[in-house]
Amino acid sequence: MMQIPNALLVLVVVFSSIAHAQPCLPFPGFGLYTGLAFARAIHFGDLDQDGDLDFVVPGGDFIRIYENDGTGNFNQIALYYTIFPATRVKLVDLNNDSWLDIYMSIAGDDQVVAYFNDGTGQFPTVYSNLIGFSPKGIDAGDIDGDGFADLVVANESDGTIRFLINDGDDTFTPMPAISAGTEPEDVLLGDLDNDGDPDLIITEQTTSTAMVRLNNGSGVFSQVATLTLGNSPEYGALGHLNGDSFLDLVVTSEVDNSVSVHLGLGNGQFAATAYYDAGVRPSDVTIGDLDGDGDQDLAVSNFFDRKMHVLMNQGGGSFLAPVAYTTALFSQSVAIGDVNNDGHLDIGVANGIGDSVNIFMNNGVGAFAQIDETDSRARGRDIEIGDLDLDGDLDIVVADDTTNRYGIVRNDGSGNLIPFNTFDAFSGDASDAHLADFDLDGDLDMAIVSAIDGFLHTFRGLGDGTFSAGALIDSSLSNPFEVSCVDLNGDDAPELIVSQFGTNRLRIYNNNGAGIFSSRPEIELPGITVGIDAGDVDGDGDNDIVLAGVSTDEVYVLRTGRNDSIGTPVAYSTGDEPYALKLADLDSDGDLDLAVLNRGFDPATGSKVRVMLNNGNGSYAPAGLYPVGFRPAGLRVADLDGDGDIDIVTSSESDKAMSTLLNNGDATFTPEVRTHFLLGPRGVALGDLDSDGGIDAVTTNMSTTQLRLIFNSCDINPCPADLNRDGLLNFFDVSAFLSAYQNQQPIADFNNDGQFSFFDVSAYLSAYNAGCP
């Protein structure tokens, strides 16, 4: 056994600070807001001064306002007619009343429009001006030093920029047009020379340059530099990228698929240009510290490839390779802000052709929802994961409850899931499936029930990702709902357990060890059952059965023994309409607790997950109750964030969302975090699809054969004490822990209680002593 380094013993005595840390969110919240035709722009701001960020977005011939409920969920509260869709939309206090106003360019009718906030989040006063031909980029700043924010706009079609001087009374005075090349695209205001007044940058598409013009303090500008950009530059942003006090510039290039970074020298001049890959046709860019390390990172929207890219700052204004996140079609604008008030910056993306807005919640360490799609060629409630072709990665089976088919999707080992084929199972529907090795030959077999026809079939796995023709086990079931597989008699060969929605009787089928099944006598239950799970609830070495009694609002526990003995069902009240359940050690005390999905709907709080704790002898007591939206159907459990505790995931067709509940370590759970989809998810399954150590999720869709793949955003380390990830435990890992602890970095919160204390040191010592697998 490895010895504990003395440095850690010193650490125990020296440090006892109590600052809070933020755990990683494995499936960060993902919002989807649709019905927004030509959603070309987005901007965050607290429009109603309630302490959280709202957003504005053009949708069709309207500007739409979405109000934040304080958790990052938004509701449209107002819309204002704009004749044509806005090109760019931004927020600033234009009349110094402390309320954010809206200003925008509308290329379709050559206007600049401002909407003034009346102090309630409404915008009754409107200013508009025909400012030039095809106005695009627009920005605000006090260019003449009178205390009011003025406007500047780039007119793409007539090669000019125009200033609108703020009169302070909700009106503006247009200034004469100023030549700005052939095709000015964007304008940016910022103090480039640190003299206290905003200077001007103009990006120009035809020459692929940026003109830098310094303000003399009274709104008169003189050009001091011309910067070379990537081909066909789009929009830009200003910020402090290398940690000095001078503003830096970043600009997207749609032809070069890049962003150009220009580090400011403090006098209107910039250092040599650096170019970074930014995905296909980058359109917009914004700046913010996404990973909480003190450096400003980049978020880029992409027009062609349904992506948003994040480029992390390495600390000196140089950037790592971009990380792609899936959006809707033709993303044209991106914004950054902490929309759920967790202290981490989130991202909003406006999708111009996708007619929608995506909200990406930060997982706490600068990663966001990773969602992909694949076609299973089958549509159903149930989805199962397992290594069907014995290649070491997880494949997928979907039972199609609209046909007699099941679909197989193969994994290439990196999370790329490729539709393989669909197979006819039998006449009738394939409503539920379960994978297990029935014949103990080392490959996964499958059982499928048909709710309509009352059939139970088994299929032998061939080890190559396919199955043999189905063998009919029973044709007399009464609306079978779910099938489960577990060894009930200690011979290692799993039996089959089937719940029936048409009767209050349970069917069990004994396995002879070769995958041949025979039916036991039916077991009468107190009510109709749906969800099933099995495990050793009383610690006697035998697997017991638990069922969701949907008709009596109870769960039933059936203890088993050798020689096929089954105890009398013991009922426990759980809540309204229990539908699915899972056994897991939720409180880490060594026995199996229950997570129960109650579909019954409370109009105020929705459906709920009930946690029931095992008293240590197979009896249960109700514990927490956690809202998870409207009538979810799917329930799975796993350690999603790598902290050693079992977390919960549900899926809801009605809410079009997947909900994640993270375990605090004591069988209490955080409020749900939702991942929203365009189509409602039916079933959900969990497994490490991309072989990176993190548990991912996959859901079936309500009305299509598409699967949604939600990849875990946490950086899961299979050997927690190996902090430098070199596969060894030594002095360098101890040093990394000491440094992280002293600097109160989340990685040192080893017991995941949100604090830095002696208990983290103790947890690290335990992990170090345990070694690496």
C-alpha positions in Angstrom: 0.0 0.0 0.0 1.3 3.5 -0.8 2.3 5.7 2.1 0.5 9.0 2.7 2.9 11.9 2.1 3.8 14.0 5.1 2.9 17.1 3.2 -0.7 16.1 3.5 -0.5 15.7 7.3 0.8 19.3 7.5 -2.1 20.3 5.3 -4.6 18.9 7.8 -3.4 21.3 10.5 -2.8 24.4 8.4 -5.9 24.9 6.3 -9.5 25.2 7.4 -11.1 27.8 5.2 -14.9 27.6 4.4 -15.3 29.2 1.0 -17.8 27.7 -1.3 -17.1 25.7 -4.4 -19.3 24.8 -7.4 -19.7 21.2 -8.5 -19.8 20.3 -12.1 -23.2 19.9 -13.8 -23.1 16.8 -16.0 -26.0 17.9 -18.2 -26.1 21.7 -18.0 -29.4 23.3 -18.6 -30.3 23.8 -22.2 -33.2 26.1 -23.2 -35.0 26.1 -26.6 -37.4 28.9 -27.5 -39.1 28.6 -30.9 -41.4 30.4 -33.2 -38.9 33.3 -33.7 -38.7 33.8 -37.5 -35.5 35.4 -38.5 -34.0 35.4 -35.0 -30.8 37.2 -36.1 -29.8 38.9 -32.9 -29.9 38.4 -29.1 -28.9 40.5 -26.1 -29.1 39.9 -22.3 -30.0 42.6 -19.8 -32.1 43.1 -16.7 -35.0 44.9 -18.2 -37.3 44.9 -15.2 -34.6 45.3 -12.5 -35.6 42.2 -10.6 -32.0 41.1 -10.4 -31.9 38.5 -13.2 -31.1 38.8 -16.9 -33.9 38.9 -19.5 -33.3 38.9 -23.2 -34.5 40.6 -26.4 -34.6 38.9 -29.8 -36.2 39.8 -33.2 -38.8 37.3 -34.2 -40.5 37.9 -37.5 -41.5 41.5 -37.9 -41.4 42.0 -34.1 -38.9 42.6 -31.3 -39.7 40.1 -28.6 -38.9 40.4 -24.9 -38.4 37.3 -22.7 -38.6 37.7 -19.0 -36.4 35.5 -16.7 -38.1 33.7 -13.8 -34.9 33.9 -11.9 -33.7 30.4 -12.7 -32.8 30.8 -16.4 -36.3 29.8 -17.6 -37.8 32.5 -19.8 -41.3 33.6 -20.8 -42.3 36.0 -23.6 -44.0 39.0 -22.0 -44.1 41.6 -24.8 -43.5 42.1 -28.5 -43.3 45.3 -30.6 -43.9 45.7 -34.3 -40.8 46.5 -36.4 -42.1 46.2 -40.0 -39.0 44.2 -41.0 -36.8 41.8 -38.9 -34.1 43.6 -37.0 -30.5 43.0 -38.0 -28.7 43.8 -34.7 -30.3 44.4 -31.3 -28.6 45.7 -28.2 -29.4 47.2 -24.8 -28.1 50.3 -23.0 -29.6 53.1 -20.8 -30.1 55.8 -23.4 -31.9 58.4 -21.2 -30.0 58.0 -17.9 -33.1 56.9 -16.0 -31.2 53.7 -14.8 -33.5 51.4 -17.0 -32.1 49.6 -20.0 -33.5 50.7 -23.4 -33.4 48.8 -26.7 -31.7 50.0 -29.8 -31.4 48.2 -33.1 -30.6 48.4 -36.8 -33.1 47.2 -39.4 -31.4 46.6 -42.8 -34.7 45.8 -44.5 -36.1 49.3 -44.2 -32.9 51.3 -43.6 -33.8 52.3 -40.1 -32.3 52.7 -36.7 -35.0 52.2 -33.9 -34.8 52.8 -30.2 -37.4 51.7 -27.6 -37.4 53.4 -24.3 -38.1 51.5 -21.0 -40.8 53.2 -18.9 -39.5 51.7 -15.7 -41.7 48.7 -15.7 -40.0 46.7 -18.4 -42.4 48.0 -21.0 -41.3 50.2 -24.0 -44.1 52.6 -25.0 -41.8 55.4 -26.4 -40.2 54.7 -29.8 -37.7 56.6 -31.8 -36.8 55.8 -35.4 -34.7 57.3 -38.2 -34.0 56.5 -41.8 -30.3 56.5 -41.4 -28.8 55.1 -44.6 -28.8 52.1 -46.9 -28.9 48.7 -45.2 -27.7 49.5 -41.7 -26.1 46.5 -40.0 -23.6 46.9 -37.2 -24.6 49.3 -34.4 -23.1 50.3 -31.1 -23.6 52.9 -28.3 -21.3 55.2 -26.3 -21.0 58.7 -25.1 -18.8 60.0 -28.0 -19.2 63.8 -27.2 -18.8 63.7 -23.4 -22.3 65.1 -22.5 -23.2 62.1 -20.3 -25.7 60.5 -22.8 -25.0 57.4 -24.9 -24.9 58.2 -28.6 -25.4 55.7 -31.4 -23.2 54.8 -34.4 -24.3 52.5 -37.2 -22.6 51.0 -40.3 -24.5 51.3 -43.5 -23.4 48.4 -45.6 -24.9 49.3 -49.0 -23.7 53.0 -49.2 -20.3 52.6 -47.6 -20.9 55.0 -44.7 -21.3 55.2 -41.0 -23.7 57.6 -39.3 -23.7 59.0 -35.7 -26.9 59.8 -33.9 -26.2 62.3 -31.1 -28.4 61.7 -28.1 -30.3 64.8 -27.1 -31.2 63.4 -23.7 -35.0 63.6 -24.3 -35.6 60.3 -26.1 -34.6 61.8 -29.4 -31.4 61.9 -31.5 -29.8 64.3 -33.9 -28.4 62.5 -37.0 -24.9 63.7 -38.0 -23.7 63.7 -41.7 -22.6 60.4 -43.2 -18.9 59.6 -43.0 -17.2 57.5 -45.6 -16.1 54.1 -44.3 -14.9 52.1 -47.3 -17.1 50.1 -49.7 -19.0 47.7 -47.4 -18.8 48.5 -43.7 -20.2 45.6 -41.7 -19.8 46.4 -38.0 -18.9 49.3 -35.7 -17.5 49.0 -32.2 -17.0 51.7 -29.6 -14.4 51.4 -26.8 -11.6 53.4 -25.2 -8.6 52.2 -27.1 -6.1 54.7 -25.8 -7.3 55.0 -22.2 -8.0 58.7 -22.4 -11.6 58.3 -21.1 -13.6 58.6 -24.3 -14.9 56.0 -26.7 -12.9 55.4 -29.9 -14.2 53.7 -33.0 -13.4 50.5 -34.9 -15.1 49.8 -38.3 -14.9 46.4 -40.0 -15.0 46.5 -43.8 -15.9 43.4 -45.8 -14.6 44.2 -49.3 -11.0 44.9 -48.1 -11.1 42.6 -45.1 -9.8 45.3 -42.9 -10.7 47.3 -39.7 -10.3 51.0 -39.5 -9.2 52.3 -36.1 -10.3 55.9 -35.4 -9.5 57.8 -32.2 -11.8 60.3 -30.5 -10.4 63.7 -29.7 -12.9 63.9 -26.7 -15.6 65.9 -28.5 -16.8 63.3 -31.0 -14.3 64.1 -33.8 -12.5 61.0 -35.0 -9.2 60.5 -36.8 -7.9 57.3 -38.3 -4.7 56.0 -36.8 -4.5 52.4 -38.0 -5.8 49.9 -40.5 -5.9 46.3 -39.3 -5.8 43.2 -41.6 -8.6 40.8 -40.8 -9.7 37.4 -42.1 -11.5 37.3 -45.4 -15.0 38.8 -45.4 -15.2 39.9 -41.7 -18.5 39.8 -40.0 -19.0 41.1 -36.4 -16.5 41.9 -33.7 -16.1 42.4 -30.0 -13.8 44.4 -27.6 -12.5 43.1 -24.3 -9.4 42.5 -22.2 -7.9 39.3 -23.6 -4.3 39.3 -22.3 -4.8 40.7 -18.8 -3.4 44.2 -19.4 -5.4 47.4 -19.2 -5.8 47.9 -22.9 -8.8 46.8 -25.0 -8.2 44.0 -27.5 -10.3 43.2 -30.6 -11.6 40.0 -32.0 -13.5 39.7 -35.3 -15.1 36.8 -37.1 -14.3 35.8 -40.7 -17.0 33.9 -42.5 -14.8 32.9 -45.5 -11.7 31.8 -43.5 -13.8 30.0 -40.8 -11.7 31.9 -38.2 -11.6 34.6 -35.7 -8.8 37.2 -35.8 -7.4 38.4 -32.4 -5.7 41.8 -32.2 -4.1 42.7 -28.8 -4.3 46.4 -28.1 -1.2 48.4 -27.3 -3.0 51.3 -25.6 -2.5 53.9 -28.3 -4.9 52.8 -31.0 -2.3 50.4 -32.4 -2.5 46.6 -32.2 0.0 43.8 -32.1 0.3 41.3 -34.9 -2.9 39.5 -35.8 -3.4 35.9 -34.6 -6.0 33.6 -36.3 -7.9 30.8 -34.7 -10.2 28.2 -36.2 -13.8 29.0 -35.2 -16.0 26.5 -37.1 -17.8 26.9 -40.4 -19.0 30.4 -41.3 -18.5 32.1 -37.9 -21.0 35.0 -37.8 -20.8 36.7 -34.3 -18.5 36.7 -31.4 -18.7 37.8 -27.7 -16.3 37.8 -24.8 -16.5 36.7 -21.2 -14.8 34.5 -18.6 -16.6 31.3 -19.2 -14.4 29.0 -17.1 -13.9 31.3 -14.1 -10.1 31.4 -14.3 -9.9 35.2 -14.7 -9.2 35.2 -18.4 -11.7 36.3 -21.1 -12.8 33.5 -23.4 -14.7 33.6 -26.7 -18.1 32.3 -27.8 -18.8 32.2 -31.5 -22.0 31.6 -33.4 -21.8 29.7 -36.7 -24.1 30.3 -39.7 -23.8 27.0 -41.6 -22.9 24.1 -39.4 -25.6 24.2 -36.6 -22.8 24.9 -34.1 -21.7 27.4 -31.5 -18.0 27.3 -30.7 -16.2 28.2 -27.4 -12.5 29.1 -27.4 -10.8 29.1 -24.0 -8.2 31.7 -23.2 -4.8 30.2 -22.2 -4.0 33.2 -20.1 -2.1 35.6 -22.4 -4.7 36.2 -25.1 -3.9 33.0 -27.0 -6.7 30.4 -27.3 -7.2 26.7 -27.3 -8.9 24.8 -30.1 -12.6 25.5 -30.3 -15.1 23.2 -28.6 -18.3 22.8 -30.7 -21.9 22.8 -29.3 -25.0 21.9 -31.3 -27.5 24.7 -32.0 -30.5 25.1 -34.3 -30.0 26.1 -38.0 -28.0 29.2 -39.1 -26.9 30.7 -35.8 -26.3 34.4 -36.4 -25.8 36.1 -33.0 -24.4 35.1 -29.6 -24.6 36.7 -26.1 -23.1 36.0 -22.7 -24.6 36.5 -19.3 -25.3 34.7 -16.0 -29.0 33.9 -16.6 -29.5 31.5 -13.6 -27.6 33.5 -11.0 -25.1 30.7 -10.2 -22.0 32.9 -10.6 -21.1 31.4 -14.0 -21.6 32.9 -17.4 -24.1 31.3 -19.7 -24.5 31.6 -23.5 -27.5 32.6 -25.7 -27.6 31.9 -29.4 -30.1 33.3 -31.9 -30.7 31.1 -34.9 -31.9 33.0 -37.9 -33.2 30.2 -40.1 -33.8 27.9 -37.2 -36.3 30.5 -35.9 -35.3 30.0 -32.3 -33.0 30.8 -29.4 -30.8 28.3 -27.6 -29.8 29.0 -24.0 -26.7 27.1 -22.9 -26.2 26.9 -19.1 -22.6 26.8 -17.8 -21.7 23.5 -16.0 -19.5 25.5 -13.6 -16.2 24.9 -15.3 -16.9 26.4 -18.7 -18.6 23.5 -20.5 -22.1 23.5 -21.9 -24.7 21.0 -23.1 -23.3 18.7 -25.7 -26.3 17.3 -27.7 -26.2 15.3 -30.9 -28.7 13.2 -32.9 -28.8 9.9 -34.7 -31.5 7.8 -36.3 -32.5 4.6 -34.6 -35.0 3.8 -37.4 -37.4 2.8 -34.6 -39.8 4.9 -32.4 -40.7 3.9 -28.9 -40.9 4.4 -25.2 -38.1 2.1 -24.2 -34.4 2.4 -25.0 -31.7 0.1 -23.8 -27.9 0.4 -23.8 -25.3 -2.4 -23.9 -22.3 -3.7 -25.7 -24.0 -5.8 -28.4 -21.1 -6.5 -30.6 -18.4 -7.1 -27.9 -16.1 -4.3 -29.1 -15.9 -2.6 -25.7 -18.3 0.3 -26.3 -22.0 0.7 -25.7 -24.6 0.3 -28.4 -28.3 1.1 -28.4 -31.6 -0.9 -28.9 -34.9 0.9 -29.3 -38.2 -1.1 -29.0 -40.7 0.4 -31.5 -44.1 0.5 -29.8 -45.8 1.6 -33.1 -44.6 -1.4 -35.1 -43.3 -4.9 -34.6 -39.7 -3.8 -34.9 -36.7 -3.0 -32.9 -33.8 -0.8 -34.0 -30.1 -1.2 -33.4 -27.6 1.7 -33.3 -23.9 0.8 -33.2 -21.2 2.8 -31.4 -17.8 3.4 -33.1 -16.1 3.8 -29.7 -16.0 7.6 -29.6 -19.7 8.3 -29.2 -20.4 8.3 -32.9 -23.6 6.3 -33.0 -24.4 4.9 -36.4 -27.8 3.4 -37.4 -27.3 -0.3 -38.1 -30.6 -1.9 -38.9 -34.2 -2.6 -37.9 -35.5 -6.1 -37.3 -39.0 -7.5 -37.2 -39.6 -8.9 -33.8 -43.0 -10.5 -34.2 -46.5 -9.5 -35.0 -47.7 -6.8 -32.7 -45.9 -3.9 -31.1 -42.5 -3.9 -29.3 -43.4 -1.9 -26.2 -40.6 -2.7 -23.8 -37.2 -4.5 -23.9 -34.5 -5.6 -21.6 -30.9 -6.7 -22.2 -29.1 -9.5 -20.2 -27.0 -12.6 -20.9 -29.7 -15.3 -20.6 -27.6 -18.2 -21.8 -24.3 -17.2 -20.0 -22.3 -17.3 -23.2 -20.8 -13.8 -22.8 -23.0 -11.8 -25.1 -26.2 -9.8 -24.5 -29.6 -11.3 -25.2 -32.9 -9.5 -25.3 -36.4 -9.9 -24.0 -39.3 -7.9 -25.6 -43.0 -7.6 -24.5 -45.9 -6.6 -26.7 -48.5 -4.6 -24.8 -51.2 -5.0 -27.5 -50.9 -8.7 -28.2 -49.7 -9.9 -24.8 -46.6 -11.6 -26.1 -43.2 -12.2 -24.5 -40.3 -13.0 -26.8 -36.6 -13.6 -26.2 -33.8 -13.1 -28.8 -30.4 -14.7 -28.5 -27.5 -12.3 -29.0 -25.0 -13.5 -31.7 -22.1 -11.4 -30.5 -21.9 -9.3 -33.6 -24.6 -6.7 -32.8 -27.5 -8.8 -34.1 -29.9 -11.3 -32.6 -31.5 -14.6 -33.6 -35.1 -14.9 -34.5 -37.4 -14.4 -31.5 -38.6 -17.3 -29.4 -42.1 -17.0 -28.1 -42.2 -17.5 -24.3 -45.8 -16.5 -23.5 -48.8 -15.2 -25.5 -51.3 -14.9 -22.7 -50.1 -11.7 -20.9 -52.6 -9.0 -20.1 -51.2 -5.7 -21.4 -47.6 -6.4 -20.3 -46.0 -3.1 -19.5 -42.4 -3.8 -18.5 -39.9 -6.7 -18.6 -36.9 -7.0 -16.3 -34.2 -9.6 -16.0 -32.4 -10.6 -12.8 -31.1 -13.8 -11.1 -33.7 -14.7 -8.5 -32.5 -18.2 -7.4 -28.7 -17.8 -7.1 -27.6 -19.8 -10.2 -26.3 -16.7 -12.1 -28.9 -17.1 -14.9 -31.3 -14.2 -15.0 -35.0 -14.8 -14.7 -37.7 -12.7 -16.5 -40.1 -10.6 -14.6 -43.1 -9.0 -16.3 -45.6 -6.4 -15.0 -49.1 -6.3 -16.5 -51.3 -3.3 -16.8 -54.4 -5.4 -17.6 -54.3 -7.3 -14.3 -52.9 -7.1 -10.8 -50.7 -10.3 -11.3 -47.0 -10.6 -11.7 -45.4 -13.1 -14.0 -42.0 -14.6 -13.4 -40.2 -17.0 -15.8 -37.4 -19.3 -14.5 -34.3 -19.7 -16.6 -32.8 -23.2 -16.9 -29.3 -21.7 -17.3 -29.3 -22.0 -21.1 -31.8 -19.3 -21.8 -34.8 -21.6 -21.8 -37.7 -20.1 -19.8 -40.6 -21.7 -18.0 -43.4 -19.8 -16.2 -44.0 -19.8 -12.5 -47.5 -19.5 -11.0 -48.7 -15.9 -11.2 -48.3 -13.7 -8.1 -51.3 -11.6 -7.0 -50.5 -8.1 -6.1 -52.4 -5.4 -4.2 -52.9 -3.4 -7.4 -51.9 -2.8 -11.1 -48.2 -2.4 -11.6 -46.0 -0.8 -14.2 -42.3 -0.1 -13.4 -40.1 -2.9 -12.1 -36.6 -3.2 -10.6 -34.8 -5.9 -8.6 -31.9 -6.0 -6.2 -30.9 -7.3 -2.7 -32.9 -4.9 -0.5 -32.6 -6.8 2.8 -28.9 -7.8 2.5 -29.5 -11.6 2.5 -27.7 -12.2 -0.7 -30.9 -12.8 -2.8 -32.3 -10.4 -5.3 -35.7 -9.0 -4.4 -38.4 -7.4 -6.5 -39.9 -3.9 -6.3 -42.8 -2.7 -8.4 -44.6 0.6 -8.9 -48.3 0.1 -7.9 -49.9 2.7 -10.1 -53.5 2.0 -9.2 -52.9 2.2 -5.4 -50.2 4.9 -5.2 -47.8 2.5 -3.6 -44.6 0.6 -4.2 -44.6 -3.2 -3.5 -41.6 -5.0 -2.2 -41.4 -8.7 -2.7 -38.6 -10.4 -0.9 -37.2 -13.6 -2.5 -35.4 -16.7 -1.2 -33.8 -19.7 -2.7 -36.0 -22.5 -4.1 -38.2 -19.9 -6.0 -39.8 -18.6 -2.8 -41.5 -15.2 -3.0 -42.6 -13.3 0.1 -46.0 -11.6 0.5 -45.9 -8.1 -1.1 -45.3 -5.3 1.4 -46.8 -2.0 0.3 -45.4 1.5 0.9 -47.2 4.7 0.1 -45.2 6.8 -2.3 -47.4 9.5 -3.8 -49.7 10.1 -6.8 -49.4 7.6 -9.6 -46.0 5.9 -9.2 -44.9 4.9 -12.7 -41.2 4.0 -12.7 -38.7 3.2 -10.0 -35.1 2.4 -9.6 -33.1 0.8 -6.7 -29.8 2.4 -5.8 -27.8 3.3 -2.7 -28.8 7.0 -2.6 -27.4 7.8 0.9 -24.2 5.7 0.6 -25.0 3.6 3.7 -24.6 0.2 1.9 -28.2 -0.7 1.3 -30.5 -0.1 -1.7 -32.9 2.8 -1.5 -35.6 3.7 -4.0 -36.2 6.6 -6.4 -39.8 6.6 -7.5 -41.2 8.6 -10.4 -44.8 9.8 -9.5 -46.5 11.0 -12.7 -49.5 12.5 -10.8 -49.6 16.2 -11.6 -49.9 19.0 -9.1 -50.7 22.2 -11.1 -48.5 24.2 -8.8 -45.4 22.0 -8.6 -45.8 19.4 -11.3 -44.9 15.7 -11.1 -42.3 14.5 -8.6 -39.6 12.0 -7.8 -40.1 10.4 -4.3 -36.9 9.3 -2.5 -37.5 6.3 -0.1 -34.7 5.3 2.2 -34.0 1.7 3.1 -34.0 1.2 6.9 -31.3 -1.5 6.5 -33.6 -4.5 6.5 -35.6 -4.0 3.3 -38.2 -1.8 4.8 -38.6 1.8 3.4 -39.4 5.2 4.8 -40.3 8.2 2.6 -37.7 11.0 2.4 -37.5 13.8 -0.1 -39.9 14.8 -2.8 -38.6 16.6 -5.9 -40.5 18.3 -8.7 -39.5 17.2 -12.3 -42.0 18.8 -14.6 -45.2 17.6 -16.2 -45.9 13.8 -16.3 -42.4 12.5 -17.1 -42.2 8.8 -18.2 -38.5 7.9 -18.1 -36.4 7.4 -15.0 -32.7 6.4 -14.7 -30.1 6.6 -12.0 -26.3 6.8 -12.1 -23.3 8.8 -10.7 -23.4 11.5 -13.3 -20.9 14.0 -11.8 -18.2 11.5 -10.6 -18.6 12.4 -6.9 -19.5 8.8 -5.8 -23.2 9.6 -5.2 -26.1 8.3 -7.3 -28.0 11.0 -9.2 -31.4 10.9 -11.0 -32.5 11.7 -14.5 -36.1 11.8 -15.8 -37.6 12.5 -19.3 -40.9 14.2 -20.1 -42.7 14.2 -23.5 -45.0 17.0 -22.3 -42.3 19.4 -21.1 -40.0 18.4 -24.1 -37.2 18.2 -21.5 -34.9 15.9 -19.6 -34.5 16.8 -15.9 -31.4 16.1 -13.8 -31.3 15.9 -10.0 -27.9 15.8 -8.5 -27.3 14.0 -5.1 -25.8 16.2 -2.4 -24.3 13.0 -0.9 -27.0 12.4 1.7 -29.9 11.4 -0.5 -31.1 15.0 -0.8 -31.0 16.4 -4.3 -30.5 19.7 -6.0 -33.5 21.3 -7.8 -33.9 19.9 -11.3 -31.8 21.2 -14.2 -33.6 20.9 -17.5 -32.3 20.1 -20.9 -34.9 21.1 -23.5 -35.5 19.6 -26.9 -37.6 20.5 -30.0 -39.5 17.2 -29.6 -40.5 15.6 -26.4 -38.3 12.8 -25.1 -40.1 9.5 -24.2 -37.6 7.0 -22.8 -34.1 7.8 -21.4 -31.1 5.6 -20.8 -27.7 6.3 -19.3 -24.2 5.0 -20.2 -20.7 6.1 -21.1 -21.3 6.4 -24.9 -18.0 8.1 -25.8 -15.7 6.1 -23.4 -14.5 9.2 -21.6 -15.4 8.1 -18.1 -18.6 10.2 -17.8 -22.1 8.9 -17.9 -24.0 10.2 -21.0 -27.7 10.2 -21.7 -29.8 9.2 -24.7 -33.5 9.8 -25.2 -36.1 8.7 -27.7 -38.3 11.2 -29.4 -42.1 11.6 -29.2 -42.9 11.4 -32.9 -39.8 10.5 -34.8 -37.1 7.8 -34.9 -34.4 10.3 -34.0 -32.4 9.7 -30.8 -31.0 12.6 -28.8 -27.5 12.0 -27.4 -26.6 14.2 -24.4 -23.0 13.9 -23.6 -21.7 14.5 -20.1 -19.9 17.8 -19.8 -18.0 16.9 -16.6 -14.3 16.0 -16.8 -14.6 12.7 -15.0 -11.3 11.3 -13.7 -11.5 7.5 -13.0 -8.6 7.9 -10.5 -9.7 11.0 -8.5 -6.4 11.4 -6.6 -4.4 11.4 -9.8 -4.8 15.2 -10.2 -2.2 15.6 -13.0 -3.6 12.6 -14.8 -0.4 10.8 -15.6 -1.6 7.5 -14.4 0.6 7.6 -11.3 0.1 8.7 -7.7 3.1 10.6 -6.5 4.4 13.9 -5.1 3.2 15.9 -8.1 -0.5 14.9 -7.4 0.0 16.0 -3.7 1.5 19.3 -4.9 -1.5 19.8 -7.2 -3.9 19.2 -4.3 -2.0 21.5 -2.0 -2.1 24.3 -4.6 -5.8 23.8 -5.4 -6.7 23.7 -1.7 -4.8 26.9 -1.0 -6.4 28.7 -3.9 -9.9 27.2 -3.1 -10.3 25.7 -6.5 -13.3 23.3 -7.0 -11.0 20.3 -7.7 -9.9 20.4 -4.0 -13.5 20.1 -2.8 -13.0 16.4 -2.5 -16.1 15.6 -0.5 -18.3 17.8 -2.7 -20.0 19.7 0.1 -19.4 23.1 -1.3 -16.7 24.0 1.3 -13.0 23.7 1.8 -12.2 22.0 5.1 -10.5 19.2 6.9 -13.0 16.8 5.4 -11.7 17.4 1.9 -8.2 16.6 3.1 -9.5 13.4 4.7 -11.3 12.5 1.4 -8.1 13.1 -0.6 -6.1 10.9 1.8 -8.6 8.1 1.3 -8.5 8.4 -2.5 -4.8 8.5 -2.5 -4.5 5.4 -0.3 -7.1 3.6 -2.6 -4.8 4.0 -5.5 -5.7 3.9 -9.2 -7.7 1.1 -10.9 
